[in-house]
Amino acid sequence: MRPILFALVVAFGLVAAPAAEARTEKTLAYPRAEAWAAAVRFIRVDAHLKVTEKDADAGYVLFELHEENKTFRGSLELVDVTEDGRHAVRFVLQIEDRPAWVEIELMSKLETKLRVEIGEPEPPPSPKADPDPPKSDKPDDKPKGDKGDKSADRAKPDDKPHDDGPPISATP
């Protein structure tokens, strides 16, 4: 009896299990209009996929992938984002009922197409050096001209400090 019960549980689990929703994303700093045109050309011409619907304003392309005598529906979305203080486009690729590697391979080829047609994406902005570092609110521990300050003894206000070489030990 137990094998039958186990088989029923496994069969029910396979039927009731939700379909895996894979999706591949890549964010690149390209102008949206140029990226859109290159992405549509890639889907139609380079990947030889049938475009079933597209909307440039909404930023999506629906297509069909034919493999193994079956047709799989897919979509490519272009989403405007701001990343690292600059405009970028997030490419979201989904293909129903296909392994993730199919999407990853297609996304990699799309990225290569974008680099060839548009060039390298805009590099992230370099971190700006703060011209005025924040000043400490706490006063210095030693007042200027303190007798324990050796540099005050060596340098006079009108003279530049001079270097007498390395310190010499008093121990023989």
C-alpha positions as CSV (number, residue, x, y, z in Angstrom):
1,M,0.0,0.0,0.0
2,R,2.7,2.4,0.8
3,P,4.2,2.5,-2.8
4,I,0.8,3.4,-4.2
5,L,0.4,6.2,-1.7
6,F,3.9,7.5,-2.4
7,A,3.2,7.4,-6.2
8,L,-0.1,9.4,-5.7
9,V,1.7,12.1,-3.6
10,V,4.5,12.4,-6.2
11,A,2.0,12.6,-9.0
12,F,-0.1,15.3,-7.2
13,G,3.1,17.2,-6.4
14,L,4.0,17.3,-10.1
15,V,0.6,18.4,-11.2
16,A,0.1,21.1,-8.4
17,A,3.7,22.5,-8.6
18,P,3.7,26.0,-10.1
19,A,5.7,26.5,-13.3
20,A,9.1,28.1,-12.8
21,E,9.2,31.7,-13.8
22,A,12.7,32.3,-15.0
23,R,13.9,35.7,-16.1
24,T,17.2,37.2,-17.0
25,E,18.0,40.8,-16.3
26,K,20.9,43.0,-17.4
27,T,21.3,46.8,-16.7
28,L,23.4,48.8,-19.2
29,A,23.9,52.5,-19.5
30,Y,22.7,53.1,-23.1
31,P,20.3,55.7,-24.5
32,R,16.8,54.1,-24.5
33,A,16.0,55.0,-28.1
34,E,19.2,53.4,-29.5
35,A,18.9,50.4,-27.3
36,W,15.3,49.8,-28.3
37,A,16.1,49.9,-32.0
38,A,19.1,47.5,-31.6
39,A,17.1,45.1,-29.4
40,V,14.2,44.8,-31.9
41,R,16.7,44.3,-34.8
42,F,18.4,41.6,-32.6
43,I,15.1,39.7,-32.0
44,R,14.0,39.8,-35.6
45,V,17.2,39.6,-37.6
46,D,20.0,38.1,-35.5
47,A,18.0,35.6,-33.4
48,H,15.5,34.9,-36.2
49,L,12.6,35.1,-33.8
50,K,9.0,35.9,-34.8
51,V,7.8,39.2,-33.3
52,T,4.2,38.9,-32.3
53,E,3.8,42.3,-30.7
54,K,5.9,45.3,-29.8
55,D,5.4,48.7,-28.2
56,A,8.2,51.2,-28.1
57,D,6.5,53.6,-25.7
58,A,5.8,50.8,-23.2
59,G,9.2,49.2,-24.0
60,Y,8.4,45.6,-24.7
61,V,8.6,43.0,-27.5
62,L,6.7,39.7,-27.5
63,F,8.2,37.0,-29.6
64,E,8.1,33.3,-30.4
65,L,11.0,30.8,-30.1
66,H,10.7,27.6,-32.2
67,E,12.7,24.7,-30.8
68,E,12.2,21.0,-30.7
69,N,9.0,21.3,-32.9
70,K,7.4,23.5,-30.3
71,T,6.7,27.2,-30.0
72,F,7.7,29.0,-26.8
73,R,6.5,32.5,-26.0
74,G,9.0,35.1,-24.8
75,S,9.3,38.7,-24.0
76,L,11.9,41.4,-23.8
77,E,11.3,44.5,-21.7
78,L,13.3,47.7,-21.6
79,V,12.9,49.6,-18.4
80,D,14.4,53.0,-17.7
81,V,16.3,53.1,-14.4
82,T,18.7,55.4,-12.6
83,E,21.7,53.6,-11.3
84,D,24.8,55.2,-9.8
85,G,23.3,58.6,-10.5
86,R,23.1,58.0,-14.3
87,H,20.4,56.9,-16.7
88,A,20.5,53.2,-17.7
89,V,18.2,50.7,-19.3
90,R,17.3,47.4,-17.7
91,F,16.8,44.6,-20.2
92,V,14.4,41.9,-18.8
93,L,14.2,38.7,-20.9
94,Q,11.7,35.8,-20.2
95,I,11.0,32.7,-22.3
96,E,8.3,30.4,-21.0
97,D,9.1,26.7,-20.4
98,R,12.8,27.0,-21.3
99,P,15.8,26.5,-19.1
100,A,17.5,29.6,-17.7
101,W,20.6,29.0,-19.9
102,V,18.5,29.8,-23.0
103,E,17.7,33.2,-21.7
104,I,21.2,33.8,-20.5
105,E,22.7,32.9,-23.9
106,L,20.2,35.2,-25.7
107,M,20.9,38.0,-23.3
108,S,24.6,37.6,-23.8
109,K,24.2,37.8,-27.6
110,L,22.0,40.9,-27.2
111,E,24.6,42.6,-25.1
112,T,27.3,41.8,-27.8
113,K,24.9,43.3,-30.4
114,L,24.5,46.5,-28.4
115,R,28.3,46.9,-27.9
116,V,28.9,46.4,-31.6
117,E,26.2,48.8,-32.8
118,I,26.2,51.4,-30.1
119,G,29.5,51.0,-28.4
120,E,30.5,50.5,-24.8
121,P,27.9,51.5,-22.2
122,E,28.5,54.8,-20.5
123,P,31.0,54.2,-17.6
124,P,29.8,54.9,-14.1
125,P,30.7,58.4,-12.8
126,S,34.0,58.6,-11.0
127,P,33.6,59.3,-7.3
128,K,34.0,63.0,-6.6
129,A,36.6,64.0,-4.1
130,D,35.1,66.3,-1.5
131,P,37.0,69.7,-2.0
132,D,36.2,70.7,1.6
133,P,36.4,67.8,3.9
134,P,34.2,68.1,7.0
135,K,36.0,70.0,9.7
136,S,36.1,68.5,13.2
137,D,34.1,70.4,15.8
138,K,36.6,69.4,18.5
139,P,39.5,71.8,19.1
140,D,43.1,70.6,18.8
141,D,44.6,68.9,21.8
142,K,47.7,71.1,21.8
143,P,47.6,74.8,21.3
144,K,49.9,76.2,18.7
145,G,53.3,77.2,19.9
146,D,53.2,74.7,22.8
147,K,56.6,74.0,24.4
148,G,56.2,70.3,23.8
149,D,55.9,70.9,20.0
150,K,59.4,70.4,18.5
151,S,58.4,71.8,15.1
152,A,57.6,75.1,16.8
153,D,61.2,75.3,18.2
154,R,62.8,74.6,14.8
155,A,60.7,76.8,12.6
156,K,60.3,80.5,13.1
157,P,57.4,82.3,11.5
158,D,59.6,83.8,8.7
159,D,61.8,80.7,8.2
160,K,60.9,77.5,6.4
161,P,61.5,74.3,8.4
162,H,64.7,72.6,7.5
163,D,65.7,68.9,7.6
164,D,68.8,68.0,9.6
165,G,68.6,64.4,8.6
166,P,67.5,61.4,10.6
167,P,67.5,61.6,14.4
168,I,70.7,60.4,16.1
169,S,70.4,58.2,19.2
170,A,72.0,59.5,22.4
171,T,72.9,55.9,23.3
172,P,76.4,54.8,22.1
